[in-house]
Amino acid sequence: MTTEPTNPAGGSSPEPGAAVPQSAQAPQAAAAVAQDGTAHGHPPFLAHHFDTPQQQFASGKLGMWIFLGTEILMFGGLFCAYAVYRHNHPDVFRYADRYLDRTLGALNTAILISSSFTMAWAVRCAQIGRRRGLVTCLALTILGGIGFMGIKSVEYQTKWKEHVWIGRSNVFSAQYTGTAKPGEHDETEAEAAKPIAPAPYTPAHPDPNAGTPDAPKIVPKVIGPPGLAAPSSGQREMTLADLAAQDRHRIAVFFSIYFLMTGLHGVHVLVGLGLITWIMVRSIRGAFSSLYFTPVDLVGLYWHLVDMIWIFLFPLLYLIH
């Protein structure tokens, strides 16, 4: 057993090359663990089955991309059903389009695109360790999601009042037992769609030979409206009378596709709102930093997919014409 030499002041100093006591090594090891998560101790955010935070982040992101791939496959089947049915019955889609509000659909599109921007900004704030910016952007994203669902609920309520709901609650369904009649407002729209009676021809420059033997034998009977021409009969809005009897019942199938696609998307929006609320609460508690922001990044990927799906749904359903 060796003894440590003492200095003149009565203290002890290790000889050159001597081992440093373990008590002196502990703070240095803890600092190294905090930086890269190596050694036997792990930082609190590192799961025990991962060696480094980088490995945990890469594994989590790979898992999220696989999950998003399954989501795309699920919605892809619905998009295929939509494409086949629209190809086989285009007139049904043209008529049913009148029940969808393009203004509300466009507003919802703008809201989701804005929320996608705030979500991306939140991920960036988490990466650089700005907690206040992270919480603010997450709160704005939640407000955008709530606004989207609020507008969607207004649309659904309108469909209920117009009796174009799902199954037997749809006035166009063969099993409908209500008192409403399909196409009740078609008569008014048909009157509005009728071509305007042509105005008498009034030439801008009267013919000086009019009423004389030299007057032209062929004169125009009508004059077209100034500016853009009136829509032809082939471009006017369709009415229920334009559809075959069998196609009138197929309108209910269109709304089944509509509610299935938008309803499933709405469920994903609600799930996304729950996830964003969860990470916002954790952000307020200081759970994320520039060293650990994996949940924020993964939830951001999910929210971007939700936004992307709606960007496809909006033109397919609301811009049929």
C-alpha positions in Angstrom: 0.0 0.0 0.0 1.5 3.4 -1.0 1.1 6.7 0.8 0.6 10.0 -0.9 3.3 12.6 -0.4 2.4 15.7 1.5 3.1 19.2 0.4 4.6 21.8 2.8 1.1 23.3 3.5 0.0 20.0 4.8 -2.1 19.0 1.8 -1.6 16.1 -0.6 -0.9 16.2 -4.3 -0.8 13.2 -6.6 2.4 12.2 -8.2 2.7 12.7 -12.0 1.0 9.8 -13.7 -0.8 8.7 -10.6 -4.5 7.7 -10.9 -7.2 10.3 -10.2 -9.6 9.3 -7.5 -13.1 8.1 -8.7 -14.7 10.9 -6.8 -12.9 13.4 -9.0 -13.8 11.6 -12.2 -17.5 11.5 -11.5 -18.3 15.1 -12.5 -16.3 14.8 -15.8 -18.1 11.5 -16.7 -21.5 13.0 -16.0 -20.7 15.9 -18.2 -19.6 13.6 -21.0 -22.8 11.6 -20.6 -24.9 14.7 -20.8 -23.2 15.6 -24.1 -23.4 12.4 -26.1 -25.2 9.8 -23.9 -22.3 7.4 -23.9 -20.8 5.5 -21.0 -22.9 3.5 -18.6 -25.2 6.3 -17.5 -27.8 7.7 -19.9 -29.4 11.1 -20.0 -33.1 11.1 -18.8 -34.5 11.3 -22.3 -32.5 8.4 -23.7 -34.3 5.0 -23.6 -32.3 2.2 -22.1 -32.2 0.2 -25.3 -30.5 2.9 -27.3 -26.8 3.8 -27.1 -26.9 7.4 -28.2 -29.5 10.1 -28.7 -28.7 10.1 -32.4 -29.6 6.4 -32.7 -32.8 7.0 -30.8 -33.8 9.9 -33.1 -33.0 8.0 -36.3 -35.0 4.9 -35.1 -38.0 7.0 -34.1 -38.0 8.9 -37.5 -37.7 5.6 -39.4 -40.7 4.2 -37.5 -42.7 7.4 -38.1 -42.0 7.2 -41.9 -43.2 3.6 -41.9 -46.4 4.5 -40.1 -47.0 7.4 -42.5 -46.5 5.0 -45.4 -49.4 2.8 -44.1 -51.5 5.9 -43.7 -50.9 6.8 -47.4 -51.9 3.3 -48.4 -55.1 3.6 -46.5 -56.1 6.9 -48.0 -54.8 5.7 -51.4 -57.5 3.0 -51.4 -60.2 5.7 -50.9 -58.7 7.9 -53.6 -58.9 4.9 -56.0 -62.6 4.3 -55.1 -63.2 8.0 -55.8 -61.4 7.8 -59.2 -63.3 4.7 -60.3 -66.7 6.0 -59.3 -66.2 9.4 -60.8 -65.0 7.9 -64.1 -68.0 5.7 -64.3 -70.6 8.3 -63.2 -69.3 11.8 -64.0 -72.7 13.4 -64.2 -73.5 12.3 -60.6 -70.4 14.1 -59.4 -71.3 17.2 -61.4 -74.7 17.4 -59.9 -73.7 16.6 -56.3 -71.0 19.3 -56.4 -73.6 21.9 -55.9 -74.0 20.8 -52.2 -70.4 21.5 -51.4 -69.3 25.0 -50.3 -66.2 26.0 -52.1 -65.6 29.1 -50.0 -65.5 27.1 -46.7 -63.3 24.4 -48.4 -60.9 27.1 -49.6 -60.8 28.7 -46.1 -60.1 25.3 -44.5 -57.3 24.8 -47.0 -55.7 28.2 -46.1 -56.0 27.3 -42.4 -54.3 24.0 -42.7 -51.5 25.3 -44.8 -50.9 28.1 -42.2 -50.9 25.5 -39.4 -48.3 23.4 -41.3 -46.1 26.5 -41.4 -46.5 27.1 -37.7 -45.8 23.4 -37.0 -42.6 23.5 -39.0 -41.6 26.7 -37.1 -42.2 24.9 -33.8 -39.8 22.1 -34.8 -37.2 24.7 -35.7 -37.7 26.4 -32.3 -37.2 23.1 -30.6 -34.0 22.4 -32.5 -32.4 25.7 -31.4 -33.8 25.5 -27.8 -36.3 28.4 -27.9 -39.0 27.3 -25.5 -41.2 30.3 -25.8 -41.3 30.2 -29.6 -42.0 26.5 -29.4 -45.0 26.9 -27.2 -46.3 29.8 -29.2 -46.1 28.0 -32.5 -47.7 24.9 -31.1 -50.6 27.0 -29.7 -51.1 28.6 -33.1 -51.1 25.2 -34.7 -53.8 24.0 -32.2 -55.9 27.0 -33.0 -55.6 26.3 -36.7 -56.8 22.7 -36.1 -59.7 23.8 -34.0 -60.7 26.3 -36.6 -60.6 23.6 -39.3 -62.8 21.3 -37.3 -65.2 24.2 -36.5 -65.7 25.0 -40.2 -66.0 21.3 -41.0 -68.8 21.0 -38.4 -70.6 23.9 -40.1 -70.4 22.0 -43.4 -71.7 18.8 -41.9 -74.6 20.6 -40.2 -75.5 22.1 -43.6 -75.5 18.7 -45.1 -77.8 17.4 -42.4 -80.3 20.3 -43.0 -80.2 19.6 -46.7 -80.9 15.8 -46.1 -77.8 14.7 -47.8 -76.3 12.8 -44.9 -75.2 9.1 -44.8 -77.2 6.0 -45.7 -81.0 6.3 -45.0 -80.6 9.9 -44.0 -79.8 10.9 -47.6 -82.7 12.1 -49.6 -81.3 10.5 -52.7 -81.1 7.0 -51.1 -83.6 4.4 -52.1 -84.0 3.6 -48.4 -84.8 7.2 -47.4 -88.0 7.5 -45.3 -88.1 11.2 -44.6 -90.5 13.8 -46.0 -88.0 15.9 -48.0 -87.9 15.6 -51.8 -84.8 15.3 -53.8 -83.9 18.3 -55.9 -86.4 20.7 -54.2 -84.4 23.7 -55.2 -83.7 22.6 -58.8 -86.7 24.5 -60.2 -85.4 27.8 -59.1 -81.9 27.0 -60.4 -83.3 25.7 -63.6 -85.0 29.0 -64.2 -81.8 30.8 -63.5 -80.0 28.5 -65.9 -82.3 29.3 -68.8 -80.7 31.3 -71.6 -81.5 35.0 -71.5 -83.9 36.2 -74.2 -81.8 37.9 -76.9 -82.2 41.7 -77.1 -83.4 43.3 -80.4 -80.7 44.3 -82.7 -79.8 48.0 -82.4 -76.9 48.9 -84.6 -74.4 51.4 -83.2 -74.3 53.2 -86.6 -77.6 53.2 -88.4 -77.6 52.2 -92.0 -78.2 55.2 -94.1 -79.8 53.0 -96.8 -82.4 51.6 -94.4 -85.9 52.0 -95.8 -84.6 52.5 -99.3 -84.3 50.1 -102.3 -80.6 49.9 -101.5 -81.2 48.5 -97.9 -79.5 45.2 -97.2 -81.6 42.1 -97.7 -79.9 40.1 -94.8 -79.9 41.8 -91.4 -79.0 40.3 -88.0 -82.0 39.4 -85.9 -80.3 39.6 -82.5 -77.3 41.1 -80.8 -75.1 39.3 -78.4 -74.5 40.6 -74.9 -71.5 42.8 -74.4 -68.4 41.3 -72.9 -68.3 37.6 -72.3 -70.9 35.4 -74.0 -73.6 33.8 -72.0 -72.8 30.1 -71.1 -74.2 27.6 -73.6 -76.7 25.0 -72.7 -73.9 22.4 -72.6 -72.1 24.4 -69.8 -75.0 25.2 -67.6 -75.3 23.7 -64.1 -76.9 20.3 -64.1 -80.3 19.7 -62.5 -81.9 16.5 -61.2 -83.9 16.2 -64.4 -80.7 15.9 -66.4 -79.9 12.6 -64.6 -81.2 9.2 -65.3 -83.4 7.6 -62.7 -80.7 5.2 -61.7 -78.1 7.9 -61.4 -80.3 9.9 -59.0 -79.9 7.1 -56.4 -76.1 7.1 -57.0 -75.9 10.6 -55.6 -76.2 9.0 -52.2 -73.0 7.0 -53.0 -71.2 10.2 -53.7 -72.0 11.5 -50.3 -70.9 8.3 -48.7 -67.5 8.7 -50.4 -67.4 12.3 -49.3 -68.2 11.7 -45.7 -65.9 8.7 -45.5 -62.9 10.6 -46.9 -63.5 13.9 -45.0 -64.6 12.1 -41.9 -61.5 9.9 -41.7 -59.4 13.0 -42.4 -61.2 14.8 -39.5 -60.4 11.9 -37.2 -56.7 12.3 -38.1 -56.9 16.1 -37.4 -58.4 15.3 -33.9 -55.6 12.8 -33.2 -53.0 15.4 -34.4 -54.6 18.0 -32.1 -54.2 15.6 -29.1 -50.6 14.9 -29.9 -49.7 18.6 -30.4 -51.4 19.4 -27.0 -49.3 16.7 -25.4 -46.0 18.0 -26.7 -47.1 21.6 -25.8 -47.7 20.6 -22.2 -44.3 18.9 -22.1 -42.7 22.0 -23.7 -44.1 24.2 -21.0 -42.5 21.9 -18.5 -39.1 22.2 -20.3 -38.9 18.6 -21.5 -37.4 19.6 -24.9 -34.1 21.3 -25.8 -31.6 21.4 -28.6 -30.3 18.0 -27.4 -33.8 16.3 -27.4 -36.7 17.3 -29.6 -37.6 13.9 -31.2 -41.4 14.0 -30.2 -41.8 17.5 -31.7 -40.2 16.4 -34.9 -42.3 13.2 -35.3 -45.6 14.9 -34.4 -44.7 17.6 -37.0 -44.3 14.9 -39.7 -47.7 13.5 -38.8 -49.3 16.9 -39.0 -47.8 17.6 -42.4 -49.3 14.4 -43.7 -52.7 15.4 -42.5 -52.3 18.8 -44.3 -51.1 17.1 -47.5 -54.1 14.8 -47.6 -56.5 17.7 -47.4 -54.7 19.5 -50.2 -55.7 16.5 -52.4 -59.2 16.3 -51.0 -60.1 19.9 -51.6 -59.8 20.0 -55.4 -61.1 16.5 -55.8 -64.3 17.2 -53.9 -64.9 20.9 -54.0 -63.5 21.8 -57.5 -65.2 19.1 -59.6 -66.3 21.7 -62.2 
